[in-house]
Amino acid sequence: MRLRHPTLIASSVLALFALSSNVHGGESVTAIKAAHVLDVRSGAMLDQGVILVSGERITAVGSKLAIPAGATVIDLGNRTVLPGLIDMHTHLTGDPQDAGYSVIAKSVPRITLTGAKNARLTLQAGFTTVRDVGAENFADIGLRDAINDGDVPGPRIAASGPAMGITGGHCDDTMHAPEYRITGLGVADGVDEALKVTRRNIKYGADVIKICATGGVLSFGDDPRTSQYTLEELKAIISDAHRLGRKAAAHAHGGDGIKLAVLAGVDSIEHGSYIDDEGIKLMKEHRTWLVPTLYLGDWLIENAEAIKLPAPLLAKAKVVLPQARLNIARAIKAGVPIAFGTDAAVYPHGLNGREFAVLVKLGMTPLQAIRTATLNASELLGWTDRVGSIEAGKFADLIAVDGDPLKDVTTLERVQWVMKGGAVAK
């Protein structure tokens, strides 16, 4: 056998060394060190953890892992590192003041810029991924694309565009006098219209289809306990969404609306305020996710006067929101699958982490609550290959907090450091 020339052998060794130091063909390596790294899958806390990142992705995780020569080291000291958090129910283009008549005066350019502000606040709060479930005129889709293009900072967004609803129901425009003849962009009545609006939303970039299956709290003339769409309409919307590769989320407070949406094959029920035993049974049988939005009840009622919440809407809030906690507690105890959501916009963006403490008060352990915003949320999104845990191959979406969130879940209200896709955002 002929030996290679010594120079060629040396070159090969150097090339192999370069590959071992730079996992993805020349991309620089970042090593994040911290006293503790939470494995949300096992619940174990990895001490003296090291996370290696190349480009946007995690390449290795371990305790006292060897750091390649030349790597950039970020030493987080005594902090605890977790996966970037996921909020499955946001409205980034809205603010609390928009619950009243002031929203009428806001143009699409103005709400889009509001969205840019709130996207930054959300990311700074440690939420590196969100599902935005309802924005007029596709403003959330424009915001998603601007973030993806690097124009503005913000979380990864799965966007719905205009939420679908019936004429005069929640998700229609009910604040204008009849002579203006203004109807919400997502309004669709009957199977044919429902199919057309579903396909139009997808045409203009919707990642998920949002359906208003019952009345709501922050709308005039409807009752949160009553269903809006029929089973046939819901089946048409949801089956078409699934056929076209999208998931469907149903705003549903009332029992009948919850059951109809579950029977129609919806992926998640948002709010679930009046869920009953039959609804709980159906959701477990169909493995339909429940996205409760609970902390907003505290903030909204306490700040109703400051934001000039119209009296009829406040009256509904005082009835529905306390009832929701009782029913959601039963759903949690019964084992309905839960994904984290906040309805941020009803209260200020950036306070999303306050939802964790409410979940714990209703019977979850801190680890279970954290899983709702990591593993569970990524499963509902269909993004388990990208986000939701600190594992090789996932996006380097990471946060760090002081203290131990398994002992004090409120530490997640005070996120100290954020990385999204390998870039430090806070």
C-alpha positions as CSV (number, residue, x, y, z in Angstrom):
1,M,0.0,0.0,0.0
2,R,1.4,3.4,-1.0
3,L,1.6,6.0,1.8
4,R,0.2,9.5,1.3
5,H,2.6,12.5,1.1
6,P,3.2,13.8,4.7
7,T,1.9,17.3,3.7
8,L,-1.4,15.8,2.6
9,I,-1.7,13.8,5.9
10,A,-1.1,17.0,7.9
11,S,-3.7,18.9,5.9
12,S,-6.2,16.2,6.5
13,V,-5.6,16.2,10.2
14,L,-6.0,20.0,10.3
15,A,-9.3,19.8,8.3
16,L,-10.7,17.2,10.7
17,F,-9.7,19.4,13.7
18,A,-11.5,22.4,12.1
19,L,-14.7,20.3,11.6
20,S,-14.6,19.2,15.2
21,S,-14.3,22.8,16.4
22,N,-16.9,24.2,14.0
23,V,-19.8,21.8,13.8
24,H,-21.5,23.3,10.8
25,G,-18.8,23.8,8.2
26,G,-17.1,26.9,9.4
27,E,-19.9,28.5,11.5
28,S,-18.6,29.9,14.8
29,V,-19.4,28.0,18.0
30,T,-20.9,29.6,21.1
31,A,-20.7,27.8,24.5
32,I,-23.3,28.8,27.1
33,K,-22.3,27.9,30.6
34,A,-24.7,28.0,33.6
35,A,-24.9,26.5,37.1
36,H,-28.1,24.8,36.1
37,V,-29.9,23.7,32.9
38,L,-33.4,22.3,33.1
39,D,-34.3,19.3,31.0
40,V,-38.0,19.8,30.7
41,R,-38.5,16.3,29.3
42,S,-37.2,14.5,32.4
43,G,-37.6,17.2,34.9
44,A,-33.9,16.8,35.9
45,M,-31.7,19.8,36.6
46,L,-28.3,19.5,34.9
47,D,-25.6,21.0,37.1
48,Q,-22.6,22.9,35.6
49,G,-24.3,22.7,32.3
50,V,-22.8,23.6,28.9
51,I,-24.8,24.2,25.7
52,L,-22.9,24.3,22.4
53,V,-24.5,26.3,19.7
54,S,-23.5,26.6,16.0
55,G,-25.4,29.0,13.8
56,E,-29.0,29.0,14.9
57,R,-29.0,25.4,16.3
58,I,-28.0,23.6,19.5
59,T,-25.3,21.0,18.7
60,A,-24.6,19.5,22.2
61,V,-25.8,19.7,25.8
62,G,-24.0,18.2,28.8
63,S,-22.6,18.6,32.2
64,K,-19.0,20.0,32.2
65,L,-19.0,19.4,28.4
66,A,-15.6,20.2,26.7
67,I,-15.7,23.6,25.0
68,P,-14.0,23.7,21.6
69,A,-11.0,25.9,21.1
70,G,-11.9,29.3,19.8
71,A,-15.5,29.1,20.9
72,T,-17.3,32.2,22.2
73,V,-18.1,31.6,25.8
74,I,-21.2,33.1,27.6
75,D,-21.0,32.4,31.3
76,L,-24.3,32.9,33.0
77,G,-22.9,32.1,36.4
78,N,-25.4,30.8,39.0
79,R,-28.4,31.2,36.8
80,T,-30.8,28.5,35.5
81,V,-31.2,28.0,31.8
82,L,-34.5,26.8,30.3
83,P,-35.9,26.5,26.7
84,G,-37.3,29.6,25.2
85,L,-41.0,29.9,26.3
86,I,-44.0,29.6,24.0
87,D,-47.2,31.5,24.3
88,M,-50.0,29.9,22.2
89,H,-52.5,32.8,22.5
90,T,-51.4,36.3,21.8
91,H,-52.6,39.4,19.9
92,L,-49.4,41.3,19.3
93,T,-51.0,44.1,17.3
94,G,-53.4,45.0,20.2
95,D,-53.1,46.7,23.5
96,P,-55.4,46.7,26.6
97,Q,-56.9,50.1,25.6
98,D,-58.2,48.5,22.4
99,A,-60.9,46.7,24.4
100,G,-62.9,49.9,24.1
101,Y,-63.9,52.4,21.4
102,S,-60.5,53.8,21.0
103,V,-59.6,50.9,18.7
104,I,-61.9,52.4,16.0
105,A,-59.4,55.3,15.5
106,K,-56.4,53.0,14.9
107,S,-55.2,52.5,11.3
108,V,-53.6,49.4,10.0
109,P,-50.2,51.0,9.9
110,R,-50.6,52.1,13.5
111,I,-51.6,48.7,14.8
112,T,-48.7,47.1,12.8
113,L,-46.2,49.4,14.6
114,T,-47.9,48.5,17.9
115,G,-47.2,44.9,17.0
116,A,-43.5,45.7,16.5
117,K,-43.4,47.2,19.9
118,N,-45.2,44.3,21.5
119,A,-43.1,41.7,19.7
120,R,-40.0,43.2,21.2
121,L,-41.5,43.2,24.7
122,T,-42.6,39.6,24.3
123,L,-39.2,38.4,23.3
124,Q,-37.6,40.3,26.1
125,A,-40.0,38.6,28.5
126,G,-38.5,35.2,27.4
127,F,-41.1,34.1,24.9
128,T,-39.2,33.2,21.8
129,T,-42.2,31.7,20.0
130,V,-45.8,32.7,20.0
131,R,-49.0,31.9,18.1
132,D,-50.8,35.1,17.2
133,V,-54.5,34.3,16.9
134,G,-56.3,37.2,15.4
135,A,-55.3,40.5,13.8
136,E,-57.1,42.7,11.4
137,N,-56.0,43.0,7.8
138,F,-53.2,40.4,8.1
139,A,-51.1,42.7,10.2
140,D,-49.8,39.8,12.3
141,I,-48.6,38.1,9.1
142,G,-46.7,41.2,8.0
143,L,-45.2,41.4,11.5
144,R,-44.1,37.7,11.3
145,D,-42.5,38.3,7.9
146,A,-40.7,41.4,9.1
147,I,-39.3,39.5,12.1
148,N,-38.2,36.6,9.9
149,D,-36.5,39.0,7.6
150,G,-34.6,40.5,10.5
151,D,-36.2,44.0,10.1
152,V,-37.6,44.1,13.7
153,P,-36.9,42.0,16.8
154,G,-39.5,39.6,18.0
155,P,-40.4,36.0,18.6
156,R,-41.1,33.3,16.0
157,I,-44.7,33.7,15.1
158,A,-47.4,31.3,13.9
159,A,-50.0,33.8,12.6
160,S,-53.7,33.4,11.8
161,G,-54.6,36.7,10.1
162,P,-58.2,37.8,10.7
163,A,-60.1,35.5,13.1
164,M,-63.2,33.8,11.5
165,G,-66.6,34.5,13.0
166,I,-70.3,34.9,12.2
167,T,-72.1,38.1,11.4
168,G,-72.8,40.0,14.7
169,G,-70.8,37.5,16.7
170,H,-67.5,37.6,18.5
171,C,-64.8,38.4,15.9
172,D,-67.2,40.6,13.9
173,D,-66.9,44.4,14.3
174,T,-69.7,45.3,16.8
175,M,-68.6,48.8,17.8
176,H,-69.9,50.8,14.8
177,A,-73.4,52.0,14.2
178,P,-75.4,50.1,11.5
179,E,-75.3,52.9,9.0
180,Y,-71.5,52.4,8.6
181,R,-72.2,48.8,7.4
182,I,-68.8,47.6,8.7
183,T,-68.2,43.9,9.0
184,G,-65.1,42.1,10.3
185,L,-62.8,40.9,7.6
186,G,-63.0,37.3,9.0
187,V,-66.8,37.1,9.0
188,A,-68.1,34.1,7.1
189,D,-71.7,32.7,7.2
190,G,-72.6,29.3,5.9
191,V,-70.4,26.5,4.6
192,D,-69.5,28.1,1.2
193,E,-68.4,31.4,2.7
194,A,-66.5,29.6,5.5
195,L,-64.5,27.6,3.0
196,K,-63.8,30.7,0.9
197,V,-62.5,32.7,3.9
198,T,-60.5,29.8,5.2
199,R,-58.8,29.5,1.8
200,R,-58.3,33.3,1.5
201,N,-56.6,33.5,4.9
202,I,-54.2,30.7,3.8
203,K,-53.6,32.4,0.5
204,Y,-52.4,35.5,2.3
205,G,-50.1,33.6,4.7
206,A,-52.0,32.2,7.6
207,D,-50.1,29.5,9.5
208,V,-53.2,28.6,11.6
209,I,-56.9,29.2,11.2
210,K,-58.6,30.9,14.2
211,I,-62.3,30.3,14.6
212,C,-64.7,32.0,17.0
213,A,-66.9,29.1,18.0
214,T,-68.8,31.0,20.8
215,G,-69.5,34.5,21.9
216,G,-66.9,36.4,23.7
217,V,-66.3,38.8,26.6
218,L,-64.8,41.8,24.8
219,S,-67.5,42.2,22.2
220,F,-71.0,43.7,22.1
221,G,-74.3,41.8,21.7
222,D,-73.1,38.2,22.1
223,D,-73.1,35.7,24.9
224,P,-69.9,33.7,25.8
225,R,-72.1,30.7,26.7
226,T,-73.7,30.3,23.3
227,S,-72.2,28.6,20.2
228,Q,-71.8,30.6,17.0
229,Y,-70.9,28.2,14.1
230,T,-72.9,25.1,13.4
231,L,-71.2,21.7,13.4
232,E,-71.3,21.6,9.5
233,E,-69.6,25.0,9.2
234,L,-66.9,24.0,11.8
235,K,-66.3,20.7,10.0
236,A,-65.9,22.5,6.7
237,I,-63.4,25.1,8.1
238,I,-61.3,22.6,10.1
239,S,-61.2,19.8,7.5
240,D,-60.1,22.3,4.8
241,A,-57.5,23.8,7.1
242,H,-56.1,20.4,7.8
243,R,-56.2,19.4,4.2
244,L,-54.1,22.5,3.3
245,G,-51.6,21.8,6.1
246,R,-52.8,24.2,8.8
247,K,-54.1,23.6,12.3
248,A,-57.2,25.2,13.7
249,A,-57.8,27.0,17.0
250,A,-61.3,27.7,18.3
251,H,-62.1,30.5,20.6
252,A,-64.7,28.8,22.8
253,H,-66.1,29.8,26.2
254,G,-69.4,28.0,26.3
255,G,-70.0,24.2,26.7
256,D,-71.8,23.6,23.4
257,G,-69.4,25.6,21.4
258,I,-66.5,23.6,22.9
259,K,-68.1,20.3,22.2
260,L,-69.0,21.2,18.6
261,A,-65.5,22.3,17.8
262,V,-64.0,19.2,19.3
263,L,-66.3,16.9,17.4
264,A,-65.4,18.9,14.2
265,G,-61.7,18.0,14.8
266,V,-60.3,21.3,16.1
267,D,-56.7,21.2,17.4
268,S,-57.2,23.5,20.4
269,I,-59.9,25.1,22.4
270,E,-58.9,28.7,23.5
271,H,-60.3,29.8,26.9
272,G,-62.7,27.0,27.7
273,S,-64.3,29.1,30.5
274,Y,-67.6,27.1,30.8
275,I,-66.2,23.6,30.0
276,D,-68.3,20.9,31.6
277,D,-67.8,17.2,32.4
278,E,-69.0,16.2,28.9
279,G,-66.6,18.7,27.3
280,I,-63.7,17.4,29.5
281,K,-64.5,13.8,28.4
282,L,-64.6,14.7,24.7
283,M,-61.4,16.7,24.9
284,K,-59.6,13.8,26.5
285,E,-60.9,11.3,24.0
286,H,-60.0,13.4,21.0
287,R,-56.7,14.6,22.7
288,T,-57.8,18.2,22.0
289,W,-55.5,20.8,23.6
290,L,-57.0,23.3,26.0
291,V,-55.3,26.8,26.0
292,P,-56.6,28.5,29.1
293,T,-56.0,32.3,29.5
294,L,-56.4,33.1,33.1
295,Y,-54.2,35.8,34.5
296,L,-55.9,38.3,32.3
297,G,-58.9,38.1,34.6
298,D,-57.0,39.7,37.5
299,W,-55.5,42.5,35.4
300,L,-58.6,43.4,33.4
301,I,-61.0,43.7,36.3
302,E,-58.4,45.7,38.3
303,N,-57.6,48.1,35.5
304,A,-61.0,48.3,33.8
305,E,-61.5,52.0,34.7
306,A,-58.0,53.0,33.6
307,I,-58.5,51.5,30.1
308,K,-62.1,52.8,29.9
309,L,-63.6,49.4,29.4
310,P,-67.2,49.8,28.4
311,A,-69.7,48.8,31.1
312,P,-71.4,45.9,29.2
313,L,-68.0,44.3,28.6
314,L,-66.9,44.7,32.2
315,A,-70.2,43.1,33.4
316,K,-69.4,40.1,31.2
317,A,-65.8,39.9,32.5
318,K,-66.9,39.9,36.1
319,V,-69.2,36.8,35.4
320,V,-67.1,34.8,33.0
321,L,-63.5,35.2,34.2
322,P,-63.9,33.9,37.9
323,Q,-66.1,31.0,36.6
324,A,-63.3,30.1,34.2
325,R,-60.8,29.4,37.0
326,L,-63.2,26.9,38.6
327,N,-63.8,25.0,35.4
328,I,-60.2,25.0,34.2
329,A,-59.1,23.7,37.6
330,R,-61.4,20.7,37.0
331,A,-60.1,20.2,33.5
332,I,-56.5,20.2,34.7
333,K,-57.3,17.7,37.5
334,A,-59.1,15.5,35.0
335,G,-56.1,15.4,32.7
336,V,-57.1,17.5,29.7
337,P,-53.9,18.3,27.8
338,I,-52.9,21.9,28.5
339,A,-50.9,24.3,26.4
340,F,-49.8,27.7,27.6
341,G,-51.6,30.8,26.5
342,T,-52.2,34.3,27.8
343,D,-54.4,36.4,25.5
344,A,-51.8,39.1,25.9
345,A,-53.3,42.4,24.5
346,V,-56.2,42.1,27.0
347,Y,-53.4,42.9,29.5
348,P,-50.0,44.4,28.7
349,H,-47.5,42.4,26.6
350,G,-44.4,41.4,28.5
351,L,-46.3,40.2,31.5
352,N,-47.0,36.8,29.9
353,G,-45.0,35.0,32.6
354,R,-47.6,35.8,35.2
355,E,-49.8,33.0,33.8
356,F,-47.5,30.3,35.3
357,A,-48.4,31.2,38.9
358,V,-52.1,30.9,38.1
359,L,-51.6,27.4,36.6
360,V,-49.8,26.3,39.8
361,K,-52.6,27.7,42.0
362,L,-55.0,25.6,40.0
363,G,-53.2,22.4,40.8
364,M,-50.2,22.1,38.5
365,T,-46.7,21.5,39.7
366,P,-44.1,24.1,38.5
367,L,-42.7,21.6,36.1
368,Q,-46.1,20.8,34.7
369,A,-46.7,24.5,34.2
370,I,-43.3,25.0,32.5
371,R,-44.1,22.0,30.2
372,T,-47.3,23.7,29.0
373,A,-45.1,26.5,27.6
374,T,-42.4,24.2,26.2
375,L,-43.0,20.6,25.3
376,N,-46.8,20.8,25.1
377,A,-46.9,24.1,23.2
378,S,-44.4,22.8,20.6
379,E,-46.5,19.7,20.1
380,L,-49.6,21.7,19.5
381,L,-47.7,23.9,17.1
382,G,-46.3,20.9,15.2
383,W,-42.8,22.3,15.8
384,T,-41.4,19.6,18.0
385,D,-38.3,19.4,15.7
386,R,-37.6,23.1,16.3
387,V,-38.5,24.4,19.7
388,G,-39.7,23.3,23.2
389,S,-36.6,21.7,24.7
390,I,-32.8,22.1,25.0
391,E,-31.7,19.3,22.7
392,A,-29.2,18.9,19.8
393,G,-30.8,19.9,16.5
394,K,-33.3,22.4,18.0
395,F,-33.1,26.1,17.6
396,A,-30.9,27.8,20.2
397,D,-33.9,29.5,21.8
398,L,-32.9,29.8,25.5
399,I,-33.7,31.9,28.6
400,A,-32.0,32.2,31.9
401,V,-33.5,33.1,35.3
402,D,-32.2,33.7,38.8
403,G,-33.1,31.0,41.2
404,D,-34.9,27.6,40.7
405,P,-38.2,27.8,38.7
406,L,-39.1,24.3,40.0
407,K,-39.3,25.7,43.5
408,D,-40.6,29.2,42.6
409,V,-42.3,29.4,39.2
410,T,-42.6,33.2,39.6
411,T,-38.9,33.5,38.6
412,L,-40.3,33.1,35.0
413,E,-41.8,36.6,35.4
414,R,-38.3,38.0,35.7
415,V,-36.3,36.5,32.8
416,Q,-32.7,37.9,32.9
417,W,-31.3,36.7,29.6
418,V,-32.7,35.6,26.3
419,M,-31.2,34.0,23.2
420,K,-33.2,33.4,20.0
421,G,-31.7,31.3,17.2
422,G,-28.2,31.6,18.6
423,A,-28.3,35.4,18.9
424,V,-28.5,37.1,22.3
425,A,-31.7,39.2,22.4
426,K,-31.5,40.4,26.1
